Amino acid sequence: MLFGVTLFIFSITAFFSPVQRAALYVRDVKQLADLEQIIQHFGLDRPIVMQYGTWLGQVLTGNLGYSKIAGMPVWNAIWHFLPATMEIVIFAVPLIILIGVFLGSKAAANKDKPVDHATRLMAIAGWSLPSFWLGLLLIMVFYGYFGGFLPPGRLSLQMDIVVNSAAFIRYTHINTIDAILNLNGSVLLDALRHLILPVITISVINVAFIMRLMRSSMLESLGKGYILTARAKGLPERTVVNKHARRNALIPVLTVSGYLFAGLASGAVITETIFYYKGIGFWAWQSAVNLDISAILGFAMFTAVLFVLVNLVVDVLYTRVDPRVRLGGTVQ
Amino acid sequence: MSDWKLTARQLVRNPLSLLGIIIITLYIAIAVFAPLIAPTPEGHQDPYMIPRESYGATPQPPSQEHKLGTTEGQYDIFYGVIWGARSAFRVALVVIVITLVIGILLGSLAGYFGGTIDEVIMRITDIFLAFPWLILAMAIVSAIGPSLKSVMIALCAVWWPSYARLIRGDILQVREEDYVEAARGLGASSRRVIMRHVLPNAIYPALIMASLDIGAVVLSAAALSFLGLGASEGYADWGQMTQFARNWMIGPAGDPFKYWYAVLTPGIFILFFVLGWNLLGDAFRDVFDPRLARR
């Protein structure tokens, strides 16, 4: 699987002629005369299979090429920009799952009642909303209209200086966590204020997605025999819904949290671009616009590998959560 | 055919899907009659390029001459959103038709023959699905060079695996039907069995899914254009027009919403376009999923 991913990424580079790829190494106009030599030096005219072999060897040792935009090797750039994105993710994921699960089970428990119709409309509107446009509107209203509050970026200028001073120890490079560890309230507040709008922007579509999934999963679970049994025993409806139905309905939600992760990687590009939030998505966007090919391909490969690994973890978790899987039974 | 009538009746009776149908019809009308609604000025070469009279940066508010104002670069917003409906349908139809053809081809090969062919094709779809769609699309667009054509190519690359899988799944079911067995027993060739007996009975869910994906395709294309990876500057494209508004989100002090027309208009056109398809799609899903309908 991972092998296939690398092969595919490499085949994208095959779109380019050797001359084009050699040009990526050129930093000075005078060097243009030496293009032939560069092609020779890096073996860009060798058979494609051999080039793939060399390239794969480099990738496996963590050499993904050099990102001109970031001014550092792609591998370092990924680790440099990742904490900012993780900062959005650690706030967005719990929010998305909590709201999505809550609204989804409410809708299912009240099927065809006003609550259900309202959440359905919310979900449809949510995933019809262009998230880039939503971001613009949020800035327009909250930054423009309410004046001076929540400016784009990760931190305000003064706080940026505080964070980069010697007294402030950067444990994780995730501003909010670092602020808590350094017991610095003003940095924490500032970082949170910068986070609110990006987190809202990135959450809207994904909440809609989890909500609909939870609703159908809940409906399925509410129709099962054990629900009938629980009701027949005279248990209060609340207990039946919250305990018997919801627990079982959560399993598919867990499965898609892997996809949610991938969804966030995509969403982060748009969100970070709008809010000038310098995370990995912002870097990917700049690389793509400025044709920093090794950066964008390296990043694509990184996300794909991450996604495969996350799915693997989800599969393992699945067996922990659902005894039917662990004991080799079949899930219906 | 009475099935289809029943479905149609269910869709029209549901207020949400009826609203969806109305919105979609409206957009189709806008796209078809674009030359009448927003006539191309005399002597203007390509009607898909938004005409402009000057090159000033600052958007201008709605006026007699520019019904919805102008956006950055003095592009006429009214002309842009009307012709943008045409480009939206153009992108969506191209992408949907190409991905469907690829999906049907590979999906039916995988589903009908099974074994190694199935394994190989499914692993390939796995690889494509391992990438977050936007990042794969960005990588492809920046590799071929940003243009509307590369956006379509990138979206095709992102979209085909899900159709291939859907069709494979449906074919796996149909393959086991008695009439397929009978056709094979009578000595029909694989090609004939697939084309005459399996595909016609397996293809409808995919066709419906695909046609309802038009909204999603347009939304994705708009996102790419917004990121500056789409059509060339000045092309009538909603995503690009939203991008033009990026520098004008906030008006001068005391008048924060000064440039609202540049920010709101293109986004509203995208929103309602996608909303129309999603409203219809949601209703379709209920009609076609009897497990949920019965309860």
HADDOCK unambig.tbl for C-alpha pairs under 7 A between the chains (distance, minus, plus):
assign (segid A and resid 1 and name CA) (segid B and resid 127 and name CA) 6.72 0.50 0.50
assign (segid A and resid 4 and name CA) (segid B and resid 127 and name CA) 6.19 0.50 0.50
assign (segid A and resid 5 and name CA) (segid B and resid 127 and name CA) 5.62 0.50 0.50
assign (segid A and resid 124 and name CA) (segid B and resid 275 and name CA) 6.96 0.50 0.50
assign (segid A and resid 124 and name CA) (segid B and resid 278 and name CA) 6.35 0.50 0.50
assign (segid A and resid 124 and name CA) (segid B and resid 279 and name CA) 6.72 0.50 0.50
assign (segid A and resid 125 and name CA) (segid B and resid 275 and name CA) 6.44 0.50 0.50
assign (segid A and resid 128 and name CA) (segid B and resid 271 and name CA) 5.78 0.50 0.50
assign (segid A and resid 128 and name CA) (segid B and resid 274 and name CA) 5.18 0.50 0.50
assign (segid A and resid 128 and name CA) (segid B and resid 275 and name CA) 5.08 0.50 0.50
assign (segid A and resid 128 and name CA) (segid B and resid 278 and name CA) 6.99 0.50 0.50
assign (segid A and resid 129 and name CA) (segid B and resid 271 and name CA) 5.43 0.50 0.50
assign (segid A and resid 130 and name CA) (segid B and resid 219 and name CA) 6.61 0.50 0.50
assign (segid A and resid 130 and name CA) (segid B and resid 271 and name CA) 6.44 0.50 0.50
assign (segid A and resid 133 and name CA) (segid B and resid 267 and name CA) 5.93 0.50 0.50
assign (segid A and resid 136 and name CA) (segid B and resid 249 and name CA) 6.46 0.50 0.50
assign (segid A and resid 140 and name CA) (segid B and resid 249 and name CA) 5.30 0.50 0.50
assign (segid A and resid 140 and name CA) (segid B and resid 250 and name CA) 5.59 0.50 0.50
assign (segid A and resid 144 and name CA) (segid B and resid 250 and name CA) 5.22 0.50 0.50
assign (segid A and resid 144 and name CA) (segid B and resid 256 and name CA) 5.15 0.50 0.50
assign (segid A and resid 145 and name CA) (segid B and resid 256 and name CA) 5.59 0.50 0.50
assign (segid A and resid 262 and name CA) (segid B and resid 132 and name CA) 5.25 0.50 0.50
assign (segid A and resid 263 and name CA) (segid B and resid 132 and name CA) 6.44 0.50 0.50
assign (segid A and resid 265 and name CA) (segid B and resid 132 and name CA) 6.71 0.50 0.50
assign (segid A and resid 266 and name CA) (segid B and resid 132 and name CA) 5.78 0.50 0.50
assign (segid A and resid 266 and name CA) (segid B and resid 133 and name CA) 6.87 0.50 0.50
assign (segid A and resid 266 and name CA) (segid B and resid 134 and name CA) 5.32 0.50 0.50
assign (segid A and resid 266 and name CA) (segid B and resid 135 and name CA) 6.21 0.50 0.50
assign (segid A and resid 288 and name CA) (segid B and resid 138 and name CA) 6.39 0.50 0.50
assign (segid A and resid 288 and name CA) (segid B and resid 139 and name CA) 6.80 0.50 0.50
assign (segid A and resid 288 and name CA) (segid B and resid 142 and name CA) 5.42 0.50 0.50
assign (segid A and resid 289 and name CA) (segid B and resid 142 and name CA) 7.00 0.50 0.50
assign (segid A and resid 289 and name CA) (segid B and resid 228 and name CA) 6.65 0.50 0.50
assign (segid A and resid 289 and name CA) (segid B and resid 229 and name CA) 6.65 0.50 0.50
assign (segid A and resid 291 and name CA) (segid B and resid 142 and name CA) 5.75 0.50 0.50
assign (segid A and resid 293 and name CA) (segid B and resid 143 and name CA) 6.74 0.50 0.50
assign (segid A and resid 296 and name CA) (segid B and resid 139 and name CA) 5.80 0.50 0.50
assign (segid A and resid 297 and name CA) (segid B and resid 139 and name CA) 6.14 0.50 0.50
assign (segid A and resid 300 and name CA) (segid B and resid 131 and name CA) 6.92 0.50 0.50
assign (segid A and resid 300 and name CA) (segid B and resid 135 and name CA) 5.94 0.50 0.50
assign (segid A and resid 300 and name CA) (segid B and resid 136 and name CA) 6.37 0.50 0.50
assign (segid A and resid 303 and name CA) (segid B and resid 131 and name CA) 6.65 0.50 0.50
assign (segid A and resid 304 and name CA) (segid B and resid 130 and name CA) 5.16 0.50 0.50
assign (segid A and resid 304 and name CA) (segid B and resid 131 and name CA) 4.74 0.50 0.50
assign (segid A and resid 307 and name CA) (segid B and resid 130 and name CA) 6.31 0.50 0.50
assign (segid A and resid 308 and name CA) (segid B and resid 130 and name CA) 6.50 0.50 0.50
